[in-house]
């Protein structure tokens, strides 16, 4: 399996709140064939996101492959609710950093 840094394969890597208790991660691919290879291999799993975010797979609520835009979406339980004392990112917009370290398969 050939891999490349995810930052080279994706045009968008972002995070945002999905309500006060959940965080959504979006990865939108540049090329459909790279997305299709990741999907074919079921590369993005609850376990992969759990490891990237130092949590357990049960805290990753879902992982969805969204074909119309060659995207992968994952929803995680926020470690603390949005806006409570101790929350460092009320909008969840700066939580994508662990994804920037990932590699992913390349479609040939």
RONU-275790 format. One record per atom (N, C-alpha, C): residue in one letter; x negated, y negated, z negated; atom name; residue number from 1. Coordinates in steps of 0.05 Angstrom, whole numbers. Last residue first. Layout:
BEGIN
r residuo=a c1=X c2=Y c3=Z atomo=CA num=NUM .
...
# end
This chain:
BEGIN
r residuo=x c1=77 c2=-89 c3=145 atomo=N num=108 .
r residuo=x c1=59 c2=-89 c3=169 atomo=CA num=108 .
r residuo=x c1=75 c2=-91 c3=195 atomo=C num=108 .
r residuo=x c1=89 c2=-126 c3=86 atomo=N num=107 .
r residuo=x c1=100 c2=-111 c3=108 atomo=CA num=107 .
r residuo=x c1=82 c2=-112 c3=132 atomo=C num=107 .
r residuo=x c1=56 c2=-119 c3=25 atomo=N num=106 .
r residuo=x c1=58 c2=-134 c3=50 atomo=CA num=106 .
r residuo=x c1=70 c2=-116 c3=71 atomo=C num=106 .
r residuo=x c1=74 c2=-122 c3=-46 atomo=N num=105 .
r residuo=x c1=67 c2=-108 c3=-20 atomo=CA num=105 .
r residuo=x c1=72 c2=-125 c3=4 atomo=C num=105 .
r residuo=x c1=45 c2=-170 c3=-91 atomo=N num=104 .
r residuo=x c1=67 c2=-155 c3=-80 atomo=CA num=104 .
r residuo=x c1=59 c2=-142 c3=-54 atomo=C num=104 .
r residuo=x c1=21 c2=-195 c3=-154 atomo=N num=103 .
r residuo=x c1=16 c2=-187 c3=-126 atomo=CA num=103 .
r residuo=x c1=41 c2=-171 c3=-117 atomo=C num=103 .
r residuo=x c1=28 c2=-250 c3=-200 atomo=N num=102 .
r residuo=x c1=35 c2=-224 c3=-189 atomo=CA num=102 .
r residuo=x c1=25 c2=-220 c3=-161 atomo=C num=102 .
r residuo=x c1=22 c2=-300 c3=-221 atomo=N num=101 .
r residuo=x c1=-1 c2=-281 c3=-224 atomo=CA num=101 .
r residuo=x c1=4 c2=-254 c3=-210 atomo=C num=101 .
r residuo=x c1=69 c2=-326 c3=-218 atomo=N num=100 .
r residuo=x c1=47 c2=-336 c3=-201 atomo=CA num=100 .
r residuo=x c1=23 c2=-318 c3=-201 atomo=C num=100 .
r residuo=x c1=101 c2=-306 c3=-257 atomo=N num=99 .
r residuo=x c1=105 c2=-296 c3=-230 atomo=CA num=99 .
r residuo=x c1=82 c2=-303 c3=-212 atomo=C num=99 .
r residuo=x c1=90 c2=-338 c3=-302 atomo=N num=98 .
r residuo=x c1=80 c2=-310 c3=-301 atomo=CA num=98 .
r residuo=x c1=82 c2=-297 c3=-273 atomo=C num=98 .
r residuo=x c1=117 c2=-388 c3=-287 atomo=N num=97 .
r residuo=x c1=88 c2=-385 c3=-286 atomo=CA num=97 .
r residuo=x c1=78 c2=-356 c3=-286 atomo=C num=97 .
r residuo=x c1=170 c2=-400 c3=-293 atomo=N num=96 .
r residuo=x c1=163 c2=-382 c3=-270 atomo=CA num=96 .
r residuo=x c1=133 c2=-376 c3=-270 atomo=C num=96 .
r residuo=x c1=189 c2=-437 c3=-329 atomo=N num=95 .
r residuo=x c1=185 c2=-409 c3=-338 atomo=CA num=95 .
r residuo=x c1=176 c2=-390 c3=-316 atomo=C num=95 .
r residuo=x c1=207 c2=-488 c3=-323 atomo=N num=94 .
r residuo=x c1=178 c2=-484 c3=-323 atomo=CA num=94 .
r residuo=x c1=170 c2=-455 c3=-332 atomo=C num=94 .
r residuo=x c1=261 c2=-493 c3=-327 atomo=N num=93 .
r residuo=x c1=249 c2=-498 c3=-301 atomo=CA num=93 .
r residuo=x c1=219 c2=-493 c3=-300 atomo=C num=93 .
r residuo=x c1=295 c2=-490 c3=-370 atomo=N num=92 .
r residuo=x c1=284 c2=-465 c3=-360 atomo=CA num=92 .
r residuo=x c1=268 c2=-468 c3=-334 atomo=C num=92 .
r residuo=x c1=312 c2=-536 c3=-395 atomo=N num=91 .
r residuo=x c1=324 c2=-529 c3=-369 atomo=CA num=91 .
r residuo=x c1=315 c2=-502 c3=-358 atomo=C num=91 .
r residuo=x c1=281 c2=-538 c3=-442 atomo=N num=90 .
r residuo=x c1=310 c2=-538 c3=-444 atomo=CA num=90 .
r residuo=x c1=324 c2=-530 c3=-418 atomo=C num=90 .
r residuo=x c1=229 c2=-513 c3=-464 atomo=N num=89 .
r residuo=x c1=237 c2=-519 c3=-437 atomo=CA num=89 .
r residuo=x c1=267 c2=-517 c3=-435 atomo=C num=89 .
r residuo=x c1=218 c2=-497 c3=-515 atomo=N num=88 .
r residuo=x c1=198 c2=-514 c3=-502 atomo=CA num=88 .
r residuo=x c1=206 c2=-523 c3=-474 atomo=C num=88 .
r residuo=x c1=254 c2=-490 c3=-573 atomo=N num=87 .
r residuo=x c1=256 c2=-487 c3=-544 atomo=CA num=87 .
r residuo=x c1=237 c2=-507 c3=-531 atomo=C num=87 .
r residuo=x c1=251 c2=-506 c3=-625 atomo=N num=86 .
r residuo=x c1=232 c2=-485 c3=-617 atomo=CA num=86 .
r residuo=x c1=233 c2=-480 c3=-587 atomo=C num=86 .
r residuo=x c1=319 c2=-517 c3=-635 atomo=N num=85 .
r residuo=x c1=292 c2=-523 c3=-644 atomo=CA num=85 .
r residuo=x c1=274 c2=-499 c3=-636 atomo=C num=85 .
r residuo=x c1=355 c2=-508 c3=-571 atomo=N num=84 .
r residuo=x c1=352 c2=-504 c3=-600 atomo=CA num=84 .
r residuo=x c1=324 c2=-512 c3=-609 atomo=C num=84 .
r residuo=x c1=356 c2=-511 c3=-516 atomo=N num=83 .
r residuo=x c1=362 c2=-535 c3=-532 atomo=CA num=83 .
r residuo=x c1=360 c2=-532 c3=-562 atomo=C num=83 .
r residuo=x c1=373 c2=-445 c3=-501 atomo=N num=82 .
r residuo=x c1=366 c2=-471 c3=-490 atomo=CA num=82 .
r residuo=x c1=375 c2=-493 c3=-510 atomo=C num=82 .
r residuo=x c1=352 c2=-395 c3=-548 atomo=N num=81 .
r residuo=x c1=372 c2=-408 c3=-532 atomo=CA num=81 .
r residuo=x c1=363 c2=-436 c3=-523 atomo=C num=81 .
r residuo=x c1=291 c2=-358 c3=-537 atomo=N num=80 .
r residuo=x c1=308 c2=-375 c3=-555 atomo=CA num=80 .
r residuo=x c1=328 c2=-390 c3=-537 atomo=C num=80 .
r residuo=x c1=281 c2=-324 c3=-494 atomo=N num=79 .
r residuo=x c1=271 c2=-317 c3=-521 atomo=CA num=79 .
r residuo=x c1=284 c2=-334 c3=-543 atomo=C num=79 .
r residuo=x c1=336 c2=-306 c3=-451 atomo=N num=78 .
r residuo=x c1=317 c2=-326 c3=-461 atomo=CA num=78 .
r residuo=x c1=307 c2=-319 c3=-489 atomo=C num=78 .
r residuo=x c1=339 c2=-248 c3=-414 atomo=N num=77 .
r residuo=x c1=349 c2=-261 c3=-438 atomo=CA num=77 .
r residuo=x c1=327 c2=-281 c3=-446 atomo=C num=77 .
r residuo=x c1=337 c2=-255 c3=-342 atomo=N num=76 .
r residuo=x c1=326 c2=-247 c3=-367 atomo=CA num=76 .
r residuo=x c1=339 c2=-261 c3=-391 atomo=C num=76 .
r residuo=x c1=347 c2=-237 c3=-277 atomo=N num=75 .
r residuo=x c1=358 c2=-251 c3=-299 atomo=CA num=75 .
r residuo=x c1=348 c2=-239 c3=-325 atomo=C num=75 .
r residuo=x c1=320 c2=-246 c3=-212 atomo=N num=74 .
r residuo=x c1=320 c2=-230 c3=-237 atomo=CA num=74 .
r residuo=x c1=332 c2=-248 c3=-259 atomo=C num=74 .
r residuo=x c1=321 c2=-238 c3=-142 atomo=N num=73 .
r residuo=x c1=329 c2=-253 c3=-166 atomo=CA num=73 .
r residuo=x c1=329 c2=-235 c3=-190 atomo=C num=73 .
r residuo=x c1=290 c2=-245 c3=-81 atomo=N num=72 .
r residuo=x c1=293 c2=-228 c3=-104 atomo=CA num=72 .
r residuo=x c1=300 c2=-246 c3=-127 atomo=C num=72 .
r residuo=x c1=307 c2=-256 c3=-11 atomo=N num=71 .
r residuo=x c1=301 c2=-265 c3=-39 atomo=CA num=71 .
r residuo=x c1=305 c2=-242 c3=-59 atomo=C num=71 .
r residuo=x c1=324 c2=-265 c3=43 atomo=N num=70 .
r residuo=x c1=300 c2=-251 c3=36 atomo=CA num=70 .
r residuo=x c1=290 c2=-259 c3=8 atomo=C num=70 .
r residuo=x c1=375 c2=-285 c3=50 atomo=N num=69 .
r residuo=x c1=353 c2=-305 c3=49 atomo=CA num=69 .
r residuo=x c1=326 c2=-292 c3=41 atomo=C num=69 .
r residuo=x c1=408 c2=-239 c3=53 atomo=N num=68 .
r residuo=x c1=412 c2=-262 c3=72 atomo=CA num=68 .
r residuo=x c1=389 c2=-283 c3=72 atomo=C num=68 .
r residuo=x c1=390 c2=-201 c3=11 atomo=N num=67 .
r residuo=x c1=382 c2=-199 c3=39 atomo=CA num=67 .
r residuo=x c1=386 c2=-225 c3=56 atomo=C num=67 .
r residuo=x c1=369 c2=-200 c3=-49 atomo=N num=66 .
r residuo=x c1=389 c2=-216 c3=-35 atomo=CA num=66 .
r residuo=x c1=381 c2=-219 c3=-5 atomo=C num=66 .
r residuo=x c1=364 c2=-156 c3=-101 atomo=N num=65 .
r residuo=x c1=352 c2=-163 c3=-75 atomo=CA num=65 .
r residuo=x c1=374 c2=-176 c3=-58 atomo=C num=65 .
r residuo=x c1=362 c2=-167 c3=-170 atomo=N num=64 .
r residuo=x c1=379 c2=-166 c3=-146 atomo=CA num=64 .
r residuo=x c1=362 c2=-173 c3=-121 atomo=C num=64 .
r residuo=x c1=362 c2=-144 c3=-234 atomo=N num=63 .
r residuo=x c1=345 c2=-151 c3=-212 atomo=CA num=63 .
r residuo=x c1=361 c2=-146 c3=-187 atomo=C num=63 .
r residuo=x c1=384 c2=-161 c3=-301 atomo=N num=62 .
r residuo=x c1=388 c2=-150 c3=-274 atomo=CA num=62 .
r residuo=x c1=366 c2=-160 c3=-255 atomo=C num=62 .
r residuo=x c1=363 c2=-168 c3=-352 atomo=N num=61 .
r residuo=x c1=391 c2=-160 c3=-349 atomo=CA num=61 .
r residuo=x c1=397 c2=-149 c3=-321 atomo=C num=61 .
r residuo=x c1=313 c2=-153 c3=-391 atomo=N num=60 .
r residuo=x c1=317 c2=-160 c3=-363 atomo=CA num=60 .
r residuo=x c1=344 c2=-150 c3=-355 atomo=C num=60 .
r residuo=x c1=313 c2=-130 c3=-440 atomo=N num=59 .
r residuo=x c1=316 c2=-160 c3=-439 atomo=CA num=59 .
r residuo=x c1=318 c2=-171 c3=-411 atomo=C num=59 .
r residuo=x c1=300 c2=-78 c3=-430 atomo=N num=58 .
r residuo=x c1=328 c2=-84 c3=-437 atomo=CA num=58 .
r residuo=x c1=334 c2=-114 c3=-439 atomo=C num=58 .
r residuo=x c1=244 c2=-79 c3=-422 atomo=N num=57 .
r residuo=x c1=263 c2=-78 c3=-399 atomo=CA num=57 .
r residuo=x c1=292 c2=-84 c3=-406 atomo=C num=57 .
r residuo=x c1=215 c2=-129 c3=-465 atomo=N num=56 .
r residuo=x c1=223 c2=-102 c3=-460 atomo=CA num=56 .
r residuo=x c1=243 c2=-101 c3=-436 atomo=C num=56 .
r residuo=x c1=160 c2=-174 c3=-451 atomo=N num=55 .
r residuo=x c1=185 c2=-167 c3=-465 atomo=CA num=55 .
r residuo=x c1=191 c2=-138 c3=-458 atomo=C num=55 .
r residuo=x c1=123 c2=-204 c3=-421 atomo=N num=54 .
r residuo=x c1=116 c2=-193 c3=-447 atomo=CA num=54 .
r residuo=x c1=142 c2=-188 c3=-464 atomo=C num=54 .
r residuo=x c1=133 c2=-217 c3=-369 atomo=N num=53 .
r residuo=x c1=143 c2=-235 c3=-389 atomo=CA num=53 .
r residuo=x c1=139 c2=-225 c3=-418 atomo=C num=53 .
r residuo=x c1=112 c2=-174 c3=-340 atomo=N num=52 .
r residuo=x c1=103 c2=-202 c3=-333 atomo=CA num=52 .
r residuo=x c1=110 c2=-221 c3=-355 atomo=C num=52 .
r residuo=x c1=142 c2=-132 c3=-362 atomo=N num=51 .
r residuo=x c1=113 c2=-133 c3=-366 atomo=CA num=51 .
r residuo=x c1=103 c2=-162 c3=-361 atomo=C num=51 .
r residuo=x c1=193 c2=-146 c3=-342 atomo=N num=50 .
r residuo=x c1=188 c2=-143 c3=-371 atomo=CA num=50 .
r residuo=x c1=158 c2=-146 c3=-377 atomo=C num=50 .
r residuo=x c1=185 c2=-142 c3=-287 atomo=N num=49 .
r residuo=x c1=190 c2=-168 c3=-299 atomo=CA num=49 .
r residuo=x c1=186 c2=-167 c3=-329 atomo=C num=49 .
r residuo=x c1=175 c2=-86 c3=-284 atomo=N num=48 .
r residuo=x c1=155 c2=-105 c3=-274 atomo=CA num=48 .
r residuo=x c1=160 c2=-132 c3=-286 atomo=C num=48 .
r residuo=x c1=223 c2=-64 c3=-305 atomo=N num=47 .
r residuo=x c1=197 c2=-59 c3=-318 atomo=CA num=47 .
r residuo=x c1=176 c2=-79 c3=-310 atomo=C num=47 .
r residuo=x c1=260 c2=-79 c3=-267 atomo=N num=46 .
r residuo=x c1=263 c2=-90 c3=-295 atomo=CA num=46 .
r residuo=x c1=236 c2=-87 c3=-309 atomo=C num=46 .
r residuo=x c1=223 c2=-89 c3=-206 atomo=N num=45 .
r residuo=x c1=240 c2=-74 c3=-224 atomo=CA num=45 .
r residuo=x c1=242 c2=-88 c3=-251 atomo=C num=45 .
r residuo=x c1=204 c2=-95 c3=-144 atomo=N num=44 .
r residuo=x c1=212 c2=-112 c3=-166 atomo=CA num=44 .
r residuo=x c1=232 c2=-97 c3=-183 atomo=C num=44 .
r residuo=x c1=200 c2=-50 c3=-108 atomo=N num=43 .
r residuo=x c1=177 c2=-60 c3=-122 atomo=CA num=43 .
r residuo=x c1=184 c2=-77 c3=-147 atomo=C num=43 .
r residuo=x c1=226 c2=-14 c3=-75 atomo=N num=42 .
r residuo=x c1=238 c2=-22 c3=-100 atomo=CA num=42 .
r residuo=x c1=216 c2=-32 c3=-119 atomo=C num=42 .
r residuo=x c1=206 c2=-8 c3=-25 atomo=N num=41 .
r residuo=x c1=191 c2=5 c3=-46 atomo=CA num=41 .
r residuo=x c1=204 c2=1 c3=-74 atomo=C num=41 .
r residuo=x c1=242 c2=-40 c3=3 atomo=N num=40 .
r residuo=x c1=240 c2=-11 c3=9 atomo=CA num=40 .
r residuo=x c1=226 c2=4 c3=-13 atomo=C num=40 .
r residuo=x c1=230 c2=-90 c3=-19 atomo=N num=39 .
r residuo=x c1=256 c2=-78 c3=-24 atomo=CA num=39 .
r residuo=x c1=255 c2=-47 c3=-19 atomo=C num=39 .
r residuo=x c1=179 c2=-98 c3=2 atomo=N num=38 .
r residuo=x c1=183 c2=-98 c3=-27 atomo=CA num=38 .
r residuo=x c1=209 c2=-84 c3=-35 atomo=C num=38 .
r residuo=x c1=193 c2=-97 c3=57 atomo=N num=37 .
r residuo=x c1=175 c2=-77 c3=46 atomo=CA num=37 .
r residuo=x c1=177 c2=-75 c3=15 atomo=C num=37 .
r residuo=x c1=227 c2=-141 c3=61 atomo=N num=36 .
r residuo=x c1=237 c2=-115 c3=67 atomo=CA num=36 .
r residuo=x c1=219 c2=-93 c3=55 atomo=C num=36 .
r residuo=x c1=190 c2=-183 c3=51 atomo=N num=35 .
r residuo=x c1=213 c2=-178 c3=33 atomo=CA num=35 .
r residuo=x c1=223 c2=-150 c3=36 atomo=C num=35 .
r residuo=x c1=158 c2=-177 c3=96 atomo=N num=34 .
r residuo=x c1=146 c2=-173 c3=70 atomo=CA num=34 .
r residuo=x c1=168 c2=-168 c3=49 atomo=C num=34 .
r residuo=x c1=196 c2=-188 c3=137 atomo=N num=33 .
r residuo=x c1=183 c2=-161 c3=135 atomo=CA num=33 .
r residuo=x c1=169 c2=-156 c3=109 atomo=C num=33 .
r residuo=x c1=211 c2=-241 c3=129 atomo=N num=32 .
r residuo=x c1=230 c2=-220 c3=123 atomo=CA num=32 .
r residuo=x c1=217 c2=-193 c3=120 atomo=C num=32 .
r residuo=x c1=168 c2=-287 c3=98 atomo=N num=31 .
r residuo=x c1=173 c2=-269 c3=121 atomo=CA num=31 .
r residuo=x c1=191 c2=-246 c3=112 atomo=C num=31 .
r residuo=x c1=173 c2=-317 c3=51 atomo=N num=30 .
r residuo=x c1=167 c2=-330 c3=76 atomo=CA num=30 .
r residuo=x c1=175 c2=-313 c3=100 atomo=C num=30 .
r residuo=x c1=222 c2=-303 c3=-1 atomo=N num=29 .
r residuo=x c1=199 c2=-296 c3=16 atomo=CA num=29 .
r residuo=x c1=197 c2=-313 c3=41 atomo=C num=29 .
r residuo=x c1=234 c2=-327 c3=-63 atomo=N num=28 .
r residuo=x c1=244 c2=-328 c3=-35 atomo=CA num=28 .
r residuo=x c1=220 c2=-324 c3=-17 atomo=C num=28 .
r residuo=x c1=252 c2=-312 c3=-125 atomo=N num=27 .
r residuo=x c1=229 c2=-309 c3=-107 atomo=CA num=27 .
r residuo=x c1=241 c2=-308 c3=-79 atomo=C num=27 .
r residuo=x c1=275 c2=-336 c3=-186 atomo=N num=26 .
r residuo=x c1=280 c2=-333 c3=-158 atomo=CA num=26 .
r residuo=x c1=253 c2=-331 c3=-143 atomo=C num=26 .
r residuo=x c1=303 c2=-321 c3=-249 atomo=N num=25 .
r residuo=x c1=278 c2=-324 c3=-233 atomo=CA num=25 .
r residuo=x c1=285 c2=-319 c3=-204 atomo=C num=25 .
r residuo=x c1=341 c2=-347 c3=-302 atomo=N num=24 .
r residuo=x c1=341 c2=-334 c3=-275 atomo=CA num=24 .
r residuo=x c1=315 c2=-341 c3=-261 atomo=C num=24 .
r residuo=x c1=356 c2=-335 c3=-369 atomo=N num=23 .
r residuo=x c1=338 c2=-348 c3=-350 atomo=CA num=23 .
r residuo=x c1=339 c2=-333 c3=-324 atomo=C num=23 .
r residuo=x c1=406 c2=-345 c3=-420 atomo=N num=22 .
r residuo=x c1=393 c2=-330 c3=-399 atomo=CA num=22 .
r residuo=x c1=376 c2=-348 c3=-381 atomo=C num=22 .
r residuo=x c1=433 c2=-378 c3=-455 atomo=N num=21 .
r residuo=x c1=420 c2=-354 c3=-466 atomo=CA num=21 .
r residuo=x c1=405 c2=-337 c3=-445 atomo=C num=21 .
r residuo=x c1=458 c2=-420 c3=-430 atomo=N num=20 .
r residuo=x c1=440 c2=-426 c3=-452 atomo=CA num=20 .
r residuo=x c1=424 c2=-402 c3=-462 atomo=C num=20 .
r residuo=x c1=455 c2=-408 c3=-358 atomo=N num=19 .
r residuo=x c1=469 c2=-411 c3=-383 atomo=CA num=19 .
r residuo=x c1=449 c2=-415 c3=-406 atomo=C num=19 .
r residuo=x c1=407 c2=-397 c3=-333 atomo=N num=18 .
r residuo=x c1=432 c2=-384 c3=-324 atomo=CA num=18 .
r residuo=x c1=450 c2=-384 c3=-348 atomo=C num=18 .
r residuo=x c1=355 c2=-443 c3=-318 atomo=N num=17 .
r residuo=x c1=374 c2=-431 c3=-336 atomo=CA num=17 .
r residuo=x c1=397 c2=-418 c3=-321 atomo=C num=17 .
r residuo=x c1=302 c2=-422 c3=-273 atomo=N num=16 .
r residuo=x c1=323 c2=-441 c3=-282 atomo=CA num=16 .
r residuo=x c1=341 c2=-427 c3=-302 atomo=C num=16 .
r residuo=x c1=244 c2=-418 c3=-232 atomo=N num=15 .
r residuo=x c1=260 c2=-409 c3=-254 atomo=CA num=15 .
r residuo=x c1=281 c2=-431 c3=-261 atomo=C num=15 .
r residuo=x c1=212 c2=-397 c3=-170 atomo=N num=14 .
r residuo=x c1=223 c2=-417 c3=-189 atomo=CA num=14 .
r residuo=x c1=238 c2=-403 c3=-211 atomo=C num=14 .
r residuo=x c1=181 c2=-399 c3=-112 atomo=N num=13 .
r residuo=x c1=180 c2=-383 c3=-136 atomo=CA num=13 .
r residuo=x c1=189 c2=-403 c3=-158 atomo=C num=13 .
r residuo=x c1=185 c2=-399 c3=-42 atomo=N num=12 .
r residuo=x c1=195 c2=-410 c3=-67 atomo=CA num=12 .
r residuo=x c1=192 c2=-389 c3=-89 atomo=C num=12 .
r residuo=x c1=157 c2=-371 c3=-6 atomo=N num=11 .
r residuo=x c1=159 c2=-399 c3=0 atomo=CA num=11 .
r residuo=x c1=170 c2=-414 c3=-26 atomo=C num=11 .
r residuo=x c1=111 c2=-317 c3=-17 atomo=N num=10 .
r residuo=x c1=136 c2=-331 c3=-23 atomo=CA num=10 .
r residuo=x c1=135 c2=-361 c3=-15 atomo=C num=10 .
r residuo=x c1=60 c2=-299 c3=-7 atomo=N num=9 .
r residuo=x c1=83 c2=-286 c3=6 atomo=CA num=9 .
r residuo=x c1=109 c2=-301 c3=4 atomo=C num=9 .
r residuo=x c1=25 c2=-325 c3=-39 atomo=N num=8 .
r residuo=x c1=21 c2=-326 c3=-10 atomo=CA num=8 .
r residuo=x c1=45 c2=-316 c3=5 atomo=C num=8 .
r residuo=x c1=43 c2=-313 c3=-90 atomo=N num=7 .
r residuo=x c1=44 c2=-341 c3=-82 atomo=CA num=7 .
r residuo=x c1=38 c2=-345 c3=-52 atomo=C num=7 .
r residuo=x c1=32 c2=-259 c3=-94 atomo=N num=6 .
r residuo=x c1=59 c2=-267 c3=-89 atomo=CA num=6 .
r residuo=x c1=61 c2=-296 c3=-80 atomo=C num=6 .
r residuo=x c1=-26 c2=-236 c3=-62 atomo=N num=5 .
r residuo=x c1=-15 c2=-252 c3=-83 atomo=CA num=5 .
r residuo=x c1=14 c2=-261 c3=-75 atomo=C num=5 .
r residuo=x c1=-15 c2=-172 c3=-30 atomo=N num=4 .
r residuo=x c1=-25 c2=-199 c3=-29 atomo=CA num=4 .
r residuo=x c1=-14 c2=-214 c3=-54 atomo=C num=4 .
r residuo=x c1=-28 c2=-104 c3=-11 atomo=N num=3 .
r residuo=x c1=-15 c2=-124 c3=-28 atomo=CA num=3 .
r residuo=x c1=-29 c2=-151 c3=-23 atomo=C num=3 .
r residuo=x c1=-14 c2=-42 c3=20 atomo=N num=2 .
r residuo=x c1=-28 c2=-67 c3=21 atomo=CA num=2 .
r residuo=x c1=-13 c2=-88 c3=4 atomo=C num=2 .
r residuo=x c1=-17 c2=23 c3=0 atomo=N num=1 .
r residuo=x c1=0 c2=0 c3=0 atomo=CA num=1 .
r residuo=x c1=-18 c2=-25 c3=0 atomo=C num=1 .
# end
